Amino acid sequence: MIFMVLVGGLGTFEGPLIGAIVFFAIQHWFADFGAWYLIGLGTTAVAFALFVPRGLWGWAEQRLHVQLFPVGHRLDVRAPDSDDRRSRPNADRSASRGRN
């Protein structure tokens, strides 16, 4: 199952579906090769981890800008403002301690 998620794409709903299709196709075509089949699966997983880390669906999504099931969450990381009190939760406490 890790192979399916790795090849299809991490963090997406579509990725494991694509990975399952690829896994069962490889299993059907190369099952007669015995232990070499398992070595091929491992090599494929390592190649995807190194060269296509977001998987097939992540690669297609990036190139084609397509989402079939937009159920994922996106995180926008912004630099905190210097006067933003949420970025410094203990700022009020440390200032009030010095006055006591």
N, C-alpha and C positions, 0 to 999 in steps of 0.2 A: 504494500500500500504506500510506503514511503516513495517507492519508485514512481508510482502514478502521480503523486503530488509533485515530486521533484521535476519530472519530465513535463507534466502539464502546466504547472505554474503554482507557486505559493501565494496564498492570500487571495485567491479568486475562487469563485464557485465553478467556473467553466474549466479551470485548469485540471483538476482531478478527473473530470469527465474525458478530456482530451488525453490525459495520461493513461486512463484505463483503456481507451481505444488503442493507443500505441502499445501498451503492455500486452494486451490480448492478441494483437496482430503479430508482435515479435514472438510471443509464446507459440502461436499457431505455426508460424513459418519455420522457427528454429528449434522446436522441441525435440526433434530427432537427433540433434547433435550432442545430447547428453550433458556432461559437465561444461562443455564449451559454451553451451547456451547460457548457463549461469555466469560464466566469465564475461560473455558478451553483454548481459544485462548490467553487470557491475561496471564494465567499461563505459557503457552508454550513460549510466547514472553519473559517473565521475565526469564525463565529458560535458553533460548538461550542467552540472554544478560549477564547472570551471568556465565554460564558454557561453552558456545561456542561463544565467542564474535565476532569471524570472520565469523560466520555462517556456514552452511553446506558446501558450496563450498570452503570457506577459509580453513576449516578443511581438506577437501578432497585434495585441492591443496597443502597444507603443507605436508600431508602424502604421496601423490602419485606423487608430482612434475609435475602436469599436468595443462596446460592452453589451453582451447579451443579457446578463443578469447584474444590474448595477446595485448589488447588495453589500459591497465592501465599504469600508470606511477610509477616508483620506485624512491625513494629518498634515495641516499646514503649520510649519515651524517658523515662528517669527522671533526676531531678537527682542528681548524685553526692553521696554522703555526705561530710562533712568529714573523717572518719577512714578513709575508703576508700583504701587504698594503690594500687589499680588506677587511680584517677582522677588520681593524681600519680605517674607511673612513675619520675621522676627525683628524688623526695624523699629516698630513701635515699642515693643517690650524692652529692648536694650536701651532705648533713649529714656524710657520712664524709670528704669532701674537706677540710672545714674543720678536722678534727681532726689531719690529717697534718702 
